[in-house]
């Protein structure tokens, strides 16, 4: 059964998602597209093969005018809440790009609204379907029980206009991937966090593009994270660089001499490399391909997605807790933010 989809947001990222993922999906066809810039809307709709009568500059008009099963929100993150709420109120299932929303109260409200309406609300945390991440998860346990984790990410990012003025920029726009990876890799929510966010002189950002955080998982394991989006020089790959220290060796995501990938190193320094192409998924199922497939499957069977809005509350709560810890200097508990 092919489902129909309205995509909201055809900026650089949104249009790329439309071209390479939605148009390639066996599960969805376009019921309509929405883009606030009329000139860009016309160009993108034509490229996607969506007729003018199904192209809109106003998402509320689109939801009222077009019959569809679902909405995919790829607009800028400050607009996620309003678009998701309107879609749910129109009886449409919702898939939304990360970050889910920017406020915990709004996130909890949307989760409750989806529950009341009997609708799927899902967040596109697509790193869970990347071969590097899947191989890293599959390697856990090969050299004994994990003892602690260190992860880092560095990049010099020229932010979009909305990113330059938003609070908690690094946390909500980039660390969201890595924090969600932590929860996914170890199948444990984050119990406590402490950390610091900061800016640097001459930065284009109003908010803080740097974060250093310590956390403890509910299973008791410590995790240490350092990330920056204003780091000139050597950049990290998007998934970051990781060391999982275990009882009998270490597991790495990085480049230990054979290219970026997963390395398993035993106590005698013997090293096994798992390249990206050796991961469990073919390219046709990487990232958002699998996100869309899961979204379609849950719409049809009514089950709870692994990437549900309800699950993602715990990722968002950890990010907000990091920001609050930086302000107060205290240890914070993400669970206290989830209502």
DAVENDA-V862799 format. One line per field, one symbol per residue. ss: DSSP state (h for helix, s for strand, l for the rest). phi: phi as a letter, one per 30 degrees, with the letter a starting at -180 (. if undefined). burial: 1 if it has 24 or more other ideal C-beta (glycine too) atoms within 12 Angstrom, else 0. Layout:
BEGIN
ss=???
phi=???
burial=???
END
This chain:
BEGIN
ss=llsssssslllhhhhhhhhhhhlllllssssssslllhhhhhhhhhhhlllhhhssllhhhhhhhllllsssslllhhhhhhhhhhhhhlllsssssllllllhhhhhhhhhhhhhhlllsssslhhhhlhhhhhhhhhlsllslssssssssslsllllhhhhhlllhhhhhhhhhhhhhhhhhhlllssssssssslllllllllllssssssssllllssssssslsllllllllllssssssllsssssssllllsssssssllllsssslhhhllllhhhllhhhhhhhhhhhhhhllllllshhhhhhhhhhhhhhhhhhhhlllslhhhhll
phi=.cccbcccjbdedddddddcbdddddcbbdclbbadddddedddddddicdedccbcbddddddccdacabcccddedceedddddddddicdbcbdddebcbddddddddddddddicdbbcdddddccedddddddddjdbjddcabbbbbbaccdddedddcddhedddcbdeddddeedddchbdcdbbbabcacbdiddcddccbbbbcbbdddjddbbbbbacbcdjdccdddibbbcdbdclbbbclcckbjdlcbccddcidbbccdedcddcdedbdhdededddedddddcidddecdedddeddddddddedddddcicdbceedccc
burial=001111111110111011101111101111111111000110011001010001111010011001011111111111111111111101011111111111110111111011000011111111111111111110110110011111111110101000100111111111111111111111011111111111100010101111111111100011111111110000011111111111001111110000011111100000001101001010001111111111111110000011111111111111111111110000011100110
END
